[in-house]
Amino acid sequence: MSLEEVRKSQGLTAPTMATRVGITVRELLAIERGQQYPRLCVAQKWANALGLSFEEFSRHFYEKADPAQLLQCNLENQQEG
């Protein structure tokens, strides 16, 4: 599920989420689309606003931004476990 889908599933609009995170709606939408990487402090605020761990936030972000990287992380985690 993408960050946008998570946000919408919680009934949050883009302007509401942008305000909670402290960024512009334009920046929020670019991050949700995987066109821009969030700063670490923004990512943590975003995760908190959605009630997610940082790891969960990252998975939702990379699903859209870089699916190949997410797949690689999943493969590495399977090999470790």
C-alpha positions as CSV (number, residue, x, y, z in Angstrom):
1,M,0.0,0.0,0.0
2,S,1.4,3.4,-0.9
3,L,1.7,6.3,1.5
4,E,-1.2,8.0,-0.3
5,E,-3.3,4.9,0.2
6,V,-2.4,4.7,3.9
7,R,-3.2,8.4,4.4
8,K,-6.5,8.1,2.6
9,S,-7.4,5.0,4.5
10,Q,-7.1,7.0,7.7
11,G,-9.4,9.7,6.2
12,L,-6.7,12.3,6.0
13,T,-6.5,14.9,3.2
14,A,-3.2,16.0,1.6
15,P,-3.5,19.5,3.1
16,T,-4.2,18.0,6.6
17,M,-1.2,15.7,6.4
18,A,1.0,18.4,5.0
19,T,0.2,20.6,8.0
20,R,0.8,17.7,10.5
21,V,4.2,17.0,8.9
22,G,5.2,20.6,8.4
23,I,5.6,20.6,4.6
24,T,3.7,22.0,1.6
25,V,1.0,20.0,-0.1
26,R,3.2,20.1,-3.2
27,E,6.1,18.5,-1.4
28,L,3.8,16.0,0.3
29,L,2.4,14.9,-3.1
30,A,5.8,14.6,-4.6
31,I,6.9,12.4,-1.8
32,E,3.8,10.2,-2.0
33,R,4.4,9.8,-5.8
34,G,8.0,8.8,-5.2
35,Q,9.4,11.8,-7.0
36,Q,11.1,13.3,-4.0
37,Y,12.8,11.8,-0.9
38,P,11.7,13.1,2.4
39,R,14.2,14.5,4.9
40,L,14.7,12.2,7.9
41,C,12.9,14.5,10.3
42,V,9.9,14.8,7.9
43,A,9.8,11.0,7.4
44,Q,9.6,10.5,11.2
45,K,6.9,13.1,11.7
46,W,5.0,11.5,8.8
47,A,5.3,8.1,10.3
48,N,4.1,9.4,13.7
49,A,1.1,11.1,12.1
50,L,0.1,7.9,10.5
51,G,0.8,5.8,13.6
52,L,3.5,3.8,11.8
53,S,7.0,2.8,12.8
54,F,9.8,4.3,10.7
55,E,10.3,0.9,9.1
56,E,6.7,0.7,8.0
57,F,6.8,4.2,6.7
58,S,9.9,3.3,4.6
59,R,8.3,0.2,3.1
60,H,5.2,2.3,2.0
61,F,7.5,5.0,0.6
62,Y,9.8,2.6,-1.3
63,E,6.9,0.7,-2.7
64,K,6.2,3.7,-4.9
65,A,9.6,5.4,-5.1
66,D,11.9,2.5,-5.7
67,P,10.2,-0.9,-5.8
68,A,13.4,-2.7,-6.8
69,Q,15.2,-1.4,-3.6
70,L,12.3,-2.6,-1.5
71,L,12.5,-6.0,-3.2
72,Q,16.2,-6.2,-2.5
73,C,15.7,-5.3,1.2
74,N,13.0,-8.0,1.5
75,L,15.4,-10.6,-0.1
76,E,18.2,-9.6,2.3
77,N,15.9,-9.8,5.3
78,Q,14.8,-13.3,4.2
79,Q,18.4,-14.4,3.9
80,E,19.2,-13.1,7.4
81,G,16.2,-14.8,9.0
